[in-house]
Amino acid sequence: MQKFSWLLKMAWRDSRKNRSRLFLFMSSIVLGIGALVAINSFGDNLTTQINSEARELLGADLEIESRSPIPDSLKQFLSELKVTQSEELSFASMVYFPKDGGTRLINVRAVEGNYPFYGEIVTTPATAANRFSAEQSALVDQSLMLQFNAQQGDSVKVGNTTFLIEGEINKTPGQSAITTTVAPPVFVPLSELEATGLLQTGSRINYKLYVKFPEGVDSKTFFEENIEPRLEKEEVRYDDVEERKQELGDAYSDLTGFLNLTAFIALLLGCMGVASSVQVYVKEKVQSVAILRCIGASSSQGVWIYLIQIAFMGLIGSVIGAGLGTLIQFFLPQLFQDFLPFEIELAISVSAILQGVLIGVITAILFALFPLLQIRKISPLKVLRASFESAEKDRSKYFVYFFVILFIFSFSFSQLRDWMDAGVFTVGLIIATLILFGVGRLIIWAVRKYFPSGSSFVVRQGLANLYRPNNQTLILVITIGLGTALITTLFLSQDLLLDKVKLSSSANQPNMVLFDIQSHQVDELTEMTKADSLPVIQQVPIVTMRLSSLNDVGVEQIKRDTATDIRDWVLNREYRVTYRDSLIDSETLVAGEYDGVVENENDSIFISLEKGVAEDMKVDIGDPITFNVQGAPIKTYVGSLREIDWQRVQTNFLVLFPEGVLEEAPKFHVLLTHYDNVNQSAAFQQKVVRKFPNISIIDLDLILETLDEVLGKISFIIQFMAFFSIITGIIVLIGSVSISKFQRIQEAVLLRTIGASKKQIIRINMMEYFFLGSIASLTGIFIAILSAWALAYFSFETAFVPNFTGALISYFAITGLTVLIGLLNSRSVVNKPPLEILRKEL
């Protein structure tokens, strides 16, 4: 204990002349800790609110969902349990505003009963949600009201029925603003749905039953004992309050985990800055440590003295960062407001603050160990002979490397909760760091080896500064380069996602899809399309069916077989199937042959399956499959397997029948066309909706614009976090300039003494930071291009065409910022005459 007390005293005494520099070291980790605490605090508050408001987000105690009508027997069973029920039918359709002739794809939600049982549909006026069902009117989403300049009391046409607008929807249980951007909701009474004429063959209707449990019962016990066993036997999906908590918690946990990794990178960059600054600091302490060794101090005591200083400064920096993060979290709801289905109430999270402080101290110590371990090799002979160097090899640094990598992996695993993803993140970070380290070393070597002696004095001095003693070239290349790589990767990835769906810009690609077309409407709609000078690119019949048996084994028998590995979705889904005599250009035959026509009704029917669905069905060429085509069994055989390019805007199908089989089956149709301008699209949509109100239209250009908007919001959130890395890099740059200030002053004095002007010194510094910024940003952009290519190839499965405009913007912005910060922090070096500097500093 006495020894530790002595170490504390020595650490305190030694720090008296260097506290400002130590604080500067630790400022590098403040932003990283701040970002971590902000995200973790926000995540803790999010989890707390989800747990407390899960019932309001669900709107009921139980939600039952199915693609087919909820069985009356199930409704009767629930009635006998004395629960309250509310039914909803929802589907995509078109809405028409007679006031200005506007049309839009919407999500029709036809509701009866008292839904929501918990929470509320927030409307303007406030009473509209309670009145619309009784008044046989409609509630229209706020975005639609703004888009078409509609007011309360105006009319809106859904199918064949015109509804009075009772009010506008501001918020519905469980829905965020972002989820309604493609198809905004319109609520209508369920009793009026039949009159709209929208319930026709092929309509993709989602059936929901909301259930409220009796008062006074334990919800979890009541559900598990009375209801869940029955639901397991029905082909329905269901969510109770506990499941909704888990779903929402997992979704937002994944988001906060990803953002935490972005913040963690900022922290690691800051710690690299700490390591670099401590290395210079330690070199200045060589004589002090040697003197301590002469009077009996051990090498480990020398390490402990400076480790205590770093740990204490790390604690202070972490506490400041935790306080900053606590403040930052109060601004985060503005970033996330479009993605949250509720207004979040924020409070200070003690656990997030403690975790942030602990991580800050650990990382500061781990990274400071790299240079601090050099103290162990300082010999007492250094007092007498400054040139003395110990021949002893220090292998302990490899243990430090191991613990740093282990810490990075452990933290990433705690956020991603997947060993593989954590490993990829850790390895990727190591590779990026090694690339930047290698580039920095290569530049230093190349400048020395191939020094441009014929260049101007300013250029030569700027380049020479890259490899002078105590240079910060490596650390600045790594920190600024990683920050650049992170932000540029985000820009390139966003472009990749947009390019993946931006197929409608080609004149020969469809950008409008019309579906739910009934057979008697096909000819007239085709003529209408051609009359408006729009091409009919595809017109496809679609028949719905379900699986009856595989390899002559019934679906129900397969479900009862606990040993089967056939996927449930294969057995339970409704298949949407077409028929044609040949393959289209988005399909590639990989096995068998496709015979596109059945000549005689007694001939065997050979169908074509998508390769993936065949694997999930566990069938191969020649195996029998029986389908239930709306009550009629049809036995088929697997004749061929196809690979499908799902990125193509085509009507692609998992199951393809030959012609001569399904022509007489009940069906609906899809038509694909292409328009050249928005006015042409709007005029055509108005004609179609007025003539055929049951037909729905997807405008792919509008979808693309919506996707661009959504990706922009997501990208902004991630970039907001990524900028912490850039700012941390700037702080490291400021620290590096300050730590080498004494040496820069010496250089400036010598240059001014031999006649260099103030302007020349400024230009020398500018050239140095220009080279540093250029090397770091260009290497970061190179890493970003590699990362974006890997995403394109392995994740998006699309061709990669780099956006060089975004890369150039990153280069000029980062390089310019590096030069500006470097010059601002170097001005004290050149603003004073040499004699004054010599008197004060030397």
C-alpha positions, 0 to 999 in steps of 0.5 A: 500500500505504501508503494502505491501511495508513493506511485500516486505522489510521483504521478501527481508531481510529475504531471504538474508541468504537463497537465494541459498536454495530458488533458489534450491527449484525453480529449481525443477520446471524449467524442468517441465516449460521447457518441457511445453514451448517447446511443446507449442512453437512447437505446435504454430509453427506447427499450424502457418505452417499448416495454411500457407501451407495447400494448399501445403499439399493438393496439390490443392484447393479441393480433391474429393475421392471415392471408385468408379469411379468419375462420368463423370457428376461431371467432366463435372460440374466442367469443366463448372466452369472453374476449372483445374482438375487432376485425380489419381487412387491409390491402393496396388499392388506388384512391381518387380525389375528385376535387383535383383528379389526383390518384395515389396508391394507398393502403386501405384499412377497413375496420369494425369494432372498437380498434384500437383497444389501447392507444389511439388513432390520432386525428385532426379533428380529435374526434374524427376517429370515433365518428368515421365508422358511424358516419360511413366516412373515411380517415385519410393520412396527413401526407395524402391530404397535403399532397392533394390539398384536401380538406375535411369535408372533401370527398375521396373515392375508394373503388366504386364508393365515394366517402366524405373525409371525416379527418386526417390521420396524424398517427396510428398505433405501431406505425412510424412515418417512414412505414407509410411513405409508399402506401399511406393509410386510408381508414374506411368502415368495414361495413362499406368495403363490399360496396367498393367492389375491391374484393375480387379475384386476385386481391391480396387481402390481409385479414386481421383480428384484434383481441382484448382480454377480459379485465382482471386476467393475467394476460400472459397466463390467459393467452398461453393456457387458453388461446395459444394452443388453438392458434397453433392448430390454425394456419394464422400468424399472431402477435401478443404483447410479449412478442411485439416487445421482442420484435421491436426490441430486436429491431431497434437493438440492431440499429443502436448496435450498428450505430454503436460500432460507428461510435466505437470506431471514433473511440478507437481512432481517438485512442490511436491518437492517445497512443501516438501522443503518449509515445512522444510524451514518453520520449521526453520523459526518458531522462526522468525515468533514468534518474528514478532508476538511478535512485532505486526505482524499478522499471515497472514502477516507472511504467506505473507512474505514467500509467496512473497519469494516463488512467486518471486522464482517461477517467476524466476524458470518459466522464466528460464524454459521458456528460456530452453523450447524455446531452447529445441523446436529447437531440437524437429523437429529432434524427429518429422521429420518422422511424419511431412509432411513438414519441420517446421520453428521455431520461439519464441512463446511469448504466450507459454512463457507467459503461461508457466511462469503463470502456473509455478507461480500458481503451485509453489504458490498452492503447497507452500501453504500447508506448508505455512499455518502452519505459521498462527498457530505459536503463540508468545509464541513460543519465550518463550516456544519452545514446545508450540503447538497451539490446533487450527485446520486449515481447510484451507488446504482442500481449497488448496487441492480443488484448486490444484485438480481443477487446475490439472483438468482444465489444463488436460481439456485444453489439452484433450478437453474432460471432461471424459478424463480429469477426468480420467487423474486427478483421475488416477494421484490422485490415483497413488499419494495416492498409493505412499503416502500410501506406504511411510507411510506404510514403515515408520510405518513398519520400526518403528514397526518392526525395525530389531534390530538384523541387522548390524549397517549400515543397522539399521542406514540406515533404521532409516534415513527413519523416522528421523525428517525432513525426505524426505521419502514421497516426494522422494517415490512420485516423483521418484515413479511417474516418474518410473510409467510413463516410465515403463507404456510406455515400457509395453504399447509398448509391449502390442501393439506389442504382440497384432499383433505378431500372426505370430510367431505361426506355425499354424497362417498365416503370408502371405496374397495373395489377388486380386486373380482371379478365373482362377488363384486359382488352379494354385496358390494353386499348386504353394503354395503347391509345395513350401512346404507352407500350404494353411491355407485358400482360401476364395472367396470374392464377392463385393456388396452394400446395396439396402434396409433394412426392404424393405425400399430403401437406398435412402429413408432411406438417405432422412429420417432425423429422421433415426439413421441408420449410413451413413457408413452402407448405403454407403459402399461396402460390401466384402462378402464370403460364406461358410457352417460353422463358423470358430474359430474366430467367435462365434454365439450369436443369431439365427442359421447359416444354411450354405447351400441353397439347392434350388434356391427358398429357402429363403436366411438366412445370418449371420451378425456381431453383431455390423453391425446389431446394426448399420443397426437397424435389428434383426433376421428375418428382410429382407435385399436386396443387389445389387450384381454387378447389380443383387438384392438378397433378404436375411433375417437375420438368425444369429448374430456373434461376431468376434475376429478381433485380429485373422489373419483370413479372417473375414467378416461383412456379411456371405452368405451360400453356394449355392447363390454366386458361379456364381457371379463375385469374387476374392479370398484371400489365407493365408499361412505361411512361416518359413524363410525370404528366403522362403518368398522372393523366393515364392513372386518372383515366384508369382509376375512373374507369376501373377503380378496382385496378391498382397502380404502382408507379416505380419512379415514385417508389424510387423517389420514396426509396431515395428519401428513406435512404437519405434519412437513414444515411443522414443518421449514420453519417451523423455518427460517422462524423464523430470519427472525422471530428475525432481525427481532427482532434488527433490532428490538433493534438499532434500539432500541439505535441510537436509544437516545441520541435516546430518552434525549433524548426521555425527559429532555424528557418527564420534565422537563415532567412526564410520568410514568415510566408514561406514557413506558412507555405511549408506547413501548408504543403505538409498538411496538404500531403498528409490530408491527400495521402490519408483521404485518398487511401481512405477512399481506396478502402471505401471503394474496396468495401463498396465493391465487396458489398455490391458483390457479396450482399447486393449481388449487383455490378459496382460502378463507383461514384467518383463525384462523391469520392472527389467531394470527400477528398477535397473536403477532408484534405481542405479541412486537414490543411485548415486545422493544421495552419490554424494550430501552427500560427503561433509558431510563425507569428512571433520573431525568432529572438522572442521565441528563443528567449521564451521557449529555448 
